[in-house]
């Protein structure tokens, strides 16, 4: 593989991987601020990303104008699929509106929501805080309404 390097507005090369490694060892090529290109490379990349180049514990070049690449998911981050407890708690809270059976689903939604919030607190990369809190609060509200309705119906069953 033939590598071209670019540093201080000067292009040099081609060099082999062994030649680049030798130049890094003896200091004739400085890794910081040096970019490289080789056939098949989509564009100029930092020297440390070239396959086979041995870096001598040099930190990567700081480039304030470049943001690190992040992989996004197809959902745009709206569905917390990495935090299944938060997602399940959300759906359980929605289904908790089913009369009477919903009380049990609401309790399960609250429990899953609490677990989802705890998992999110342990791992900030995991999303789902909003889903989990919605589930906790909505399930509690639905349970209160259903319990109040059940008490009302049981005490006033003769009036129907």
ROGUFI-119763 format. One record per residue: residue number from 1; residue in three letters; x, y, z of N, C-alpha, C in turn. Coordinates in pm, 1 decimal. Last residue first. Layout:
% ROGUFI-119763
{pt NUM,ALA,{X,Y,Z},{X,Y,Z},{X,Y,Z}} ...
***
This chain:
% ROGUFI-119763
{pt 160,UNK,{-7808.2,142.0,4073.3},{-7813.6,118.1,3929.3},{-7921.2,24.4,3895.3}} {pt 159,UNK,{-7797.3,155.8,4344.3},{-7860.5,269.5,4275.9},{-7865.3,248.0,4124.3}} {pt 158,UNK,{-7653.7,-55.1,4443.6},{-7800.4,-65.0,4450.7},{-7868.2,49.0,4373.8}} {pt 157,UNK,{-7389.4,17.9,4426.7},{-7437.5,-82.1,4332.2},{-7590.4,-94.0,4334.3}} {pt 156,UNK,{-7227.9,197.6,4563.9},{-7351.2,245.3,4503.5},{-7410.8,145.4,4405.9}} {pt 155,UNK,{-6998.1,69.2,4642.7},{-7082.0,130.6,4746.2},{-7216.4,177.4,4691.0}} {pt 154,UNK,{-6888.1,-19.1,4403.5},{-6924.0,-117.5,4504.9},{-7013.6,-58.0,4613.9}} {pt 153,UNK,{-6842.8,219.5,4265.0},{-6939.6,122.0,4211.9},{-6981.2,21.0,4317.1}} {pt 152,UNK,{-6647.9,337.4,4432.7},{-6775.2,404.9,4406.9},{-6879.9,305.7,4358.9}} {pt 151,UNK,{-6442.5,150.3,4412.3},{-6503.6,178.4,4543.3},{-6639.7,243.7,4524.6}} {pt 150,UNK,{-6388.8,170.4,4137.6},{-6431.3,42.2,4194.3},{-6498.5,62.1,4329.9}} {pt 149,UNK,{-6307.3,439.0,4123.3},{-6427.0,394.3,4049.6},{-6479.6,262.3,4105.7}} {pt 148,UNK,{-6074.8,426.7,4277.0},{-6185.2,514.6,4318.5},{-6315.4,473.5,4249.9}} {pt 147,UNK,{-5929.0,249.4,4116.1},{-5962.8,210.9,4253.8},{-6079.5,295.7,4304.0}} {pt 146,UNK,{-5907.5,404.3,3882.7},{-5978.3,276.0,3879.1},{-6015.8,228.1,4018.8}} {pt 145,UNK,{-5762.9,628.3,3976.2},{-5896.0,645.9,3917.4},{-5973.2,515.1,3919.1}} {pt 144,UNK,{-5524.5,502.1,4061.8},{-5607.9,578.7,4155.8},{-5750.2,596.1,4102.2}} {pt 143,UNK,{-5437.4,395.9,3815.5},{-5469.1,306.5,3928.4},{-5558.4,378.5,4028.0}} {pt 142,UNK,{-5390.4,632.6,3673.2},{-5493.5,539.7,3626.6},{-5533.9,443.4,3738.4}} {pt 141,UNK,{-5176.6,740.1,3825.7},{-5301.9,812.9,3808.0},{-5416.0,720.0,3767.3}} {pt 140,UNK,{-4982.7,540.9,3794.2},{-5031.8,575.2,3928.4},{-5165.6,648.0,3919.9}} {pt 139,UNK,{-4945.1,554.9,3516.3},{-4996.6,431.8,3577.9},{-5052.5,459.9,3716.8}} {pt 138,UNK,{-4837.0,813.4,3494.0},{-4964.9,782.1,3430.6},{-5027.0,656.0,3491.3}} {pt 137,UNK,{-4594.0,789.0,3641.8},{-4697.2,886.4,3679.4},{-4834.0,851.1,3621.7}} {pt 136,UNK,{-4461.1,575.6,3509.4},{-4479.1,576.4,3655.7},{-4595.1,667.0,3693.5}} {pt 135,UNK,{-4465.0,655.8,3239.3},{-4529.0,531.3,3281.3},{-4557.1,530.8,3431.3}} {pt 134,UNK,{-4311.3,889.2,3249.2},{-4450.4,895.1,3204.1},{-4526.3,772.3,3254.4}} {pt 133,UNK,{-4069.3,776.3,3329.7},{-4139.8,866.2,3420.0},{-4286.3,883.1,3380.0}} {pt 132,UNK,{-4011.8,619.2,3097.4},{-4024.7,556.6,3228.8},{-4102.2,646.4,3325.3}} {pt 131,UNK,{-3998.3,811.7,2893.0},{-4092.9,700.6,2884.5},{-4118.3,640.4,3022.3}} {pt 130,UNK,{-3786.5,971.6,2988.0},{-3920.6,1029.3,2970.4},{-4026.9,919.8,2963.9}} {pt 129,UNK,{-3571.2,788.0,2986.0},{-3613.5,851.9,3110.4},{-3755.6,905.1,3098.9}} {pt 128,UNK,{-3464.6,671.8,2760.4},{-3589.3,619.3,2811.5},{-3637.5,683.4,2939.0}} {pt 127,UNK,{-3130.7,554.1,2678.2},{-3237.4,653.6,2684.4},{-3359.0,594.2,2752.4}} {pt 126,UNK,{-2802.1,511.8,2769.2},{-2930.0,444.9,2755.6},{-3039.2,550.6,2769.6}} {pt 125,UNK,{-2591.2,658.2,2841.3},{-2610.8,637.9,2697.7},{-2744.8,572.0,2668.8}} {pt 124,UNK,{-2582.8,648.2,3121.4},{-2641.4,766.3,3056.4},{-2661.5,751.4,2905.8}} {pt 123,UNK,{-2644.0,406.1,3330.2},{-2583.9,414.7,3197.8},{-2647.0,530.5,3122.0}} {pt 122,UNK,{-2770.9,449.2,3572.3},{-2643.9,376.8,3572.6},{-2570.5,390.7,3439.9}} {pt 121,UNK,{-3002.5,578.3,3492.4},{-2909.9,649.3,3581.4},{-2773.5,582.5,3585.6}} {pt 120,UNK,{-3123.9,374.9,3343.9},{-3081.2,497.7,3274.8},{-2981.4,575.4,3360.7}} {pt 119,UNK,{-3186.4,199.1,3549.4},{-3093.0,157.4,3444.8},{-3038.9,278.0,3369.1}} {pt 118,UNK,{-3371.5,356.0,3690.5},{-3246.0,315.1,3754.4},{-3142.0,272.1,3651.6}} {pt 117,UNK,{-3576.4,374.6,3501.3},{-3508.8,496.6,3547.0},{-3374.9,461.0,3611.6}} {pt 116,UNK,{-3648.2,100.0,3482.2},{-3598.5,173.5,3365.6},{-3525.0,300.2,3403.1}} {pt 115,UNK,{-3744.3,49.5,3738.9},{-3624.7,-22.4,3692.6},{-3563.5,50.4,3572.4}} {pt 114,UNK,{-3967.4,218.8,3726.4},{-3863.3,242.3,3827.1},{-3732.6,173.5,3786.5}} {pt 113,UNK,{-4110.3,93.0,3519.9},{-4065.4,231.3,3506.8},{-3954.0,264.5,3604.3}} {pt 112,UNK,{-4171.9,-155.1,3630.3},{-4081.2,-148.9,3515.0},{-4027.7,-7.2,3494.5}} {pt 111,UNK,{-4349.1,-60.2,3833.1},{-4227.2,-135.5,3867.7},{-4126.2,-129.4,3753.1}} {pt 110,UNK,{-4549.2,60.7,3678.3},{-4474.0,139.4,3776.6},{-4342.0,70.0,3811.2}} {pt 109,UNK,{-4640.8,-159.0,3531.3},{-4583.1,-43.6,3462.9},{-4500.9,42.9,3556.0}} {pt 108,UNK,{-4748.1,-318.8,3731.6},{-4632.2,-368.8,3656.7},{-4562.7,-254.4,3582.8}} {pt 107,UNK,{-4959.0,-148.2,3798.2},{-4857.5,-181.0,3899.3},{-4730.7,-232.0,3830.7}} {pt 106,UNK,{-5098.5,-154.0,3552.7},{-5043.3,-28.5,3604.2},{-4935.8,-51.9,3708.7}} {pt 105,UNK,{-5182.2,-416.8,3540.2},{-5088.9,-367.9,3438.3},{-5022.3,-237.4,3483.3}} {pt 104,UNK,{-5357.1,-413.7,3756.6},{-5239.3,-500.8,3762.0},{-5134.6,-457.0,3658.8}} {pt 103,UNK,{-5544.7,-230.5,3657.0},{-5479.4,-206.3,3786.0},{-5350.7,-287.9,3795.1}} {pt 102,UNK,{-5650.7,-337.3,3425.5},{-5550.8,-232.3,3414.7},{-5480.6,-200.8,3544.6}} {pt 101,UNK,{-5857.3,-492.7,3493.5},{-5731.5,-562.0,3462.9},{-5617.2,-460.3,3460.0}} {pt 100,UNK,{-6033.6,-254.2,3535.7},{-6006.6,-357.5,3635.8},{-5876.4,-434.5,3610.6}} {pt 99,UNK,{-6030.6,-136.9,3199.0},{-6096.9,-144.1,3331.0},{-6061.6,-271.8,3407.9}} {pt 98,UNK,{-5733.2,-23.4,3065.7},{-5834.9,-128.9,3053.8},{-5899.0,-146.0,3191.6}} {pt 97,UNK,{-5523.3,140.3,3118.2},{-5655.6,203.5,3110.5},{-5767.2,101.5,3090.3}} {pt 96,UNK,{-5290.5,8.6,3091.9},{-5349.9,9.8,3225.7},{-5486.3,78.5,3227.8}} {pt 95,UNK,{-5184.8,46.4,2846.6},{-5282.7,-62.4,2860.7},{-5345.4,-66.9,2999.8}} {pt 94,UNK,{-5007.7,253.4,2917.6},{-5116.6,278.6,2821.3},{-5225.1,172.0,2837.3}} {pt 93,UNK,{-4835.8,119.0,3089.0},{-4914.3,231.5,3140.8},{-5030.1,265.5,3047.0}} {pt 92,UNK,{-4721.2,-65.7,2915.8},{-4805.1,-113.7,3026.5},{-4890.8,-1.3,3082.6}} {pt 91,UNK,{-4572.4,109.2,2755.5},{-4686.6,37.4,2698.6},{-4778.2,-18.9,2807.4}} {pt 90,UNK,{-4384.1,197.1,2950.4},{-4467.1,292.2,2875.1},{-4591.8,222.9,2820.3}} {pt 89,UNK,{-4260.1,-37.5,3026.1},{-4338.2,36.9,3125.5},{-4430.9,136.0,3057.3}} {pt 88,UNK,{-4125.5,-102.3,2791.5},{-4233.9,-189.4,2838.4},{-4321.6,-115.2,2939.5}} {pt 87,UNK,{-3937.5,110.1,2789.7},{-4031.9,91.6,2680.2},{-4151.6,6.7,2722.1}} {pt 86,UNK,{-3795.1,68.0,3024.6},{-3864.8,195.5,3003.8},{-3970.5,181.4,2895.3}} {pt 85,UNK,{-3692.7,-186.8,2973.6},{-3781.8,-166.3,3087.8},{-3861.0,-36.0,3073.1}} {pt 84,UNK,{-3520.4,-159.7,2752.5},{-3649.7,-226.3,2734.6},{-3745.1,-206.2,2852.2}} {pt 83,UNK,{-3327.3,45.3,2632.2},{-3377.1,37.3,2769.3},{-3515.5,-27.5,2764.2}} {pt 82,UNK,{-3286.7,49.9,2368.0},{-3175.0,0.3,2449.0},{-3212.6,-10.2,2595.9}} {pt 81,UNK,{-3510.3,169.7,2261.5},{-3498.8,24.6,2246.9},{-3382.1,-33.1,2325.3}} {pt 80,UNK,{-3681.6,416.1,2305.3},{-3566.1,371.3,2385.0},{-3547.1,220.3,2379.5}} {pt 79,UNK,{-3750.7,610.8,2034.8},{-3789.7,485.6,2098.8},{-3669.1,431.0,2174.8}} {pt 78,UNK,{-3617.8,837.8,1942.8},{-3745.7,851.8,2011.1},{-3787.0,726.0,2086.1}} {pt 77,UNK,{-3390.0,832.1,1790.8},{-3372.9,836.1,1935.0},{-3502.9,845.4,2012.2}} {pt 76,UNK,{-3456.4,792.4,1530.1},{-3419.0,927.0,1570.3},{-3403.5,941.2,1720.1}} {pt 75,UNK,{-3494.9,540.0,1445.1},{-3606.8,602.9,1514.9},{-3576.0,746.1,1555.4}} {pt 74,UNK,{-3260.5,445.1,1342.4},{-3367.8,476.0,1248.3},{-3483.4,548.6,1315.3}} {pt 73,UNK,{-2990.7,605.7,1519.6},{-3075.8,492.8,1487.3},{-3189.3,539.2,1396.7}} {pt 72,UNK,{-2664.2,723.2,1442.6},{-2800.3,743.6,1488.6},{-2882.3,621.5,1450.4}} {pt 71,UNK,{-2340.4,740.8,1551.0},{-2436.0,662.2,1474.1},{-2574.5,687.3,1530.2}} {pt 70,UNK,{-2133.6,1018.0,1524.8},{-2221.1,937.3,1608.1},{-2317.2,862.6,1517.9}} {pt 69,UNK,{-1813.0,1151.4,1502.7},{-1922.9,1086.5,1433.1},{-2003.1,1002.7,1531.5}} {pt 68,UNK,{-1730.4,1456.2,1667.1},{-1715.7,1311.0,1652.0},{-1838.5,1252.9,1583.2}} {pt 67,UNK,{-1686.4,1753.0,1472.8},{-1757.5,1682.6,1577.6},{-1736.5,1533.3,1558.9}} {pt 66,UNK,{-1443.4,1989.1,1407.1},{-1499.3,1859.3,1369.0},{-1563.9,1794.2,1489.0}} {pt 65,UNK,{-1330.6,2213.8,1512.5},{-1437.3,2233.5,1416.1},{-1501.5,2103.1,1370.9}} {pt 64,UNK,{-1124.3,2132.1,1680.0},{-1246.5,2184.9,1740.3},{-1360.7,2201.1,1641.2}} {pt 63,UNK,{-933.0,1872.7,1685.9},{-990.0,1954.9,1580.6},{-1123.0,2008.8,1629.8}} {pt 62,UNK,{-641.4,1735.2,1800.7},{-764.8,1801.2,1842.2},{-811.0,1892.9,1730.0}} {pt 61,UNK,{-513.5,1428.2,1702.1},{-510.7,1571.6,1678.9},{-645.4,1630.4,1719.2}} {pt 60,UNK,{-458.2,1183.4,1960.0},{-513.9,1227.6,1832.2},{-512.2,1379.8,1823.7}} {pt 59,UNK,{-134.9,1134.2,2113.5},{-278.7,1159.5,2121.3},{-331.1,1202.3,1984.6}} {pt 58,UNK,{86.2,864.4,2071.5},{56.9,1005.1,2042.9},{-93.3,1026.0,2049.1}} {pt 57,UNK,{212.4,615.0,2106.8},{140.1,678.9,2216.7},{115.7,828.0,2193.9}} {pt 56,UNK,{313.7,591.6,1824.6},{392.5,583.1,1946.9},{327.2,662.7,2059.6}} {pt 55,UNK,{141.4,389.2,1594.8},{151.6,519.6,1660.7},{222.6,501.5,1794.7}} {pt 54,UNK,{189.2,231.9,1300.4},{212.6,213.3,1443.1},{233.2,349.6,1506.7}} {pt 53,UNK,{-24.9,142.9,1046.4},{62.6,248.3,1097.7},{68.0,235.7,1249.1}} {pt 52,UNK,{-213.4,-43.1,971.2},{-73.7,-84.8,979.0},{21.6,19.6,1031.4}} {pt 51,UNK,{-439.8,179.6,822.6},{-412.8,42.7,867.3},{-263.1,10.8,862.9}} {pt 50,UNK,{-467.0,502.9,950.1},{-417.8,424.2,837.6},{-386.0,283.5,887.5}} {pt 49,UNK,{-525.1,657.7,1165.9},{-633.3,573.2,1114.6},{-591.2,488.7,994.6}} {pt 48,UNK,{-313.0,822.8,1223.0},{-336.8,710.1,1314.0},{-447.1,617.4,1265.2}} {pt 47,UNK,{-331.1,1028.3,1035.5},{-231.7,922.8,1016.2},{-257.8,801.0,1104.1}} {pt 46,UNK,{-663.2,1112.8,938.3},{-547.6,1129.3,1026.3},{-458.3,1006.4,1015.1}} {pt 45,UNK,{-735.5,1130.8,583.8},{-766.1,1089.9,721.1},{-643.6,1114.9,807.7}} {pt 44,UNK,{-882.3,1228.4,283.9},{-768.5,1245.2,374.0},{-813.1,1213.9,516.0}} {pt 43,UNK,{-1100.5,967.0,156.2},{-1052.3,1105.2,165.5},{-933.5,1110.2,259.3}} {pt 42,UNK,{-1143.5,693.0,125.4},{-1244.7,786.7,74.8},{-1200.5,933.3,78.2}} {pt 41,UNK,{-888.9,486.7,-4.7},{-932.0,568.3,109.3},{-1030.8,673.5,57.7}} {pt 40,UNK,{-797.5,377.7,-234.8},{-912.8,312.6,-173.0},{-965.8,389.0,-53.2}} {pt 39,UNK,{-466.3,459.6,-175.9},{-564.1,417.7,-275.8},{-674.8,336.4,-208.7}} {pt 38,UNK,{-441.5,695.2,93.4},{-391.9,579.6,19.5},{-502.3,536.4,-75.4}} {pt 37,UNK,{-339.1,968.2,289.6},{-432.6,914.1,190.3},{-365.3,797.9,122.9}} {pt 36,UNK,{-321.0,1157.3,595.5},{-273.0,1057.2,501.7},{-384.2,1017.6,405.7}} {pt 35,UNK,{-192.3,1425.4,796.0},{-302.2,1353.6,732.9},{-246.2,1261.0,626.9}} {pt 34,UNK,{-74.5,1540.6,1101.9},{-40.4,1479.9,973.6},{-159.7,1399.5,922.0}} {pt 33,UNK,{-120.7,1629.3,1357.6},{-143.7,1722.4,1247.8},{-109.5,1667.8,1110.8}} {pt 32,UNK,{105.9,1411.6,1499.8},{7.6,1515.3,1527.9},{-0.3,1612.9,1411.3}} {pt 31,UNK,{325.1,1263.1,1407.4},{188.6,1212.9,1389.7},{85.5,1323.4,1406.2}} {pt 30,UNK,{592.3,1363.7,1215.4},{523.5,1383.2,1342.6},{377.0,1348.0,1322.0}} {pt 29,UNK,{868.5,1222.4,1071.7},{725.1,1247.2,1053.2},{663.7,1256.5,1191.7}} {pt 28,UNK,{1111.0,1196.4,1187.6},{1103.7,1277.8,1065.3},{959.5,1303.3,1022.7}} {pt 27,UNK,{1131.9,1030.0,1411.8},{1089.3,1168.3,1430.5},{1085.8,1253.8,1305.6}} {pt 26,UNK,{1177.2,761.1,1407.7},{1295.4,848.4,1413.3},{1259.9,997.2,1417.1}} {pt 25,UNK,{910.9,660.9,1408.6},{1006.3,623.4,1513.5},{1123.3,720.1,1523.1}} {pt 24,UNK,{805.1,771.0,1174.3},{744.0,804.5,1303.3},{841.7,775.7,1417.2}} {pt 23,UNK,{967.0,649.1,986.9},{971.5,794.7,998.9},{906.5,841.1,1129.8}} {pt 22,UNK,{887.1,381.8,1019.9},{1026.1,420.6,1046.5},{1036.5,571.0,1068.2}} {pt 21,UNK,{617.1,404.3,937.8},{647.9,362.9,1075.0},{791.5,400.0,1112.8}} {pt 20,UNK,{659.8,475.4,669.1},{587.6,567.6,758.6},{620.3,533.5,903.4}} {pt 19,UNK,{787.6,242.3,578.9},{858.6,370.1,574.3},{792.1,472.2,667.2}} {pt 18,UNK,{583.7,53.9,614.4},{708.6,40.8,690.3},{786.7,171.7,692.2}} {pt 17,UNK,{398.5,147.0,427.4},{362.9,147.1,569.3},{488.2,138.1,654.8}} {pt 16,UNK,{568.9,356.1,184.8},{509.1,228.8,228.1},{473.9,241.4,377.0}} {pt 15,UNK,{479.0,664.6,27.5},{559.7,588.2,122.0},{490.6,454.9,147.2}} {pt 14,UNK,{487.2,890.8,-255.6},{427.3,785.5,-172.9},{529.7,716.2,-85.1}} {pt 13,UNK,{524.6,1187.1,-54.2},{499.6,1046.2,-77.1},{513.1,1012.5,-223.8}} {pt 12,UNK,{360.2,1482.3,60.1},{479.9,1402.1,41.5},{438.9,1258.9,13.1}} {pt 11,UNK,{245.3,1812.6,50.4},{214.3,1672.0,27.9},{343.9,1598.1,-1.4}} {pt 10,UNK,{201.2,2076.8,274.6},{290.2,2007.1,183.7},{250.4,1861.2,174.9}} {pt 9,UNK,{70.0,2213.0,478.7},{41.1,2248.9,338.6},{138.8,2188.5,238.9}} {pt 8,UNK,{148.1,2065.6,706.7},{192.4,2204.0,686.8},{183.4,2245.1,539.5}} {pt 7,UNK,{116.1,1754.5,546.7},{142.5,1826.0,671.3},{197.0,1963.7,636.8}} {pt 6,UNK,{22.6,1451.0,422.8},{4.9,1595.3,404.9},{21.5,1661.9,540.2}} {pt 5,UNK,{127.1,1154.6,249.4},{100.5,1229.6,371.9},{92.8,1378.8,339.2}} {pt 4,UNK,{31.5,857.0,89.6},{72.9,996.3,74.0},{39.9,1067.1,204.4}} {pt 3,UNK,{126.1,521.7,61.0},{61.1,623.3,143.7},{120.6,760.2,109.9}} {pt 2,UNK,{61.4,216.2,-88.4},{136.3,340.6,-99.7},{58.6,451.1,-29.5}} {pt 1,UNK,{85.5,-116.9,0.0},{0.0,0.0,0.0},{90.4,123.6,0.0}} 
***
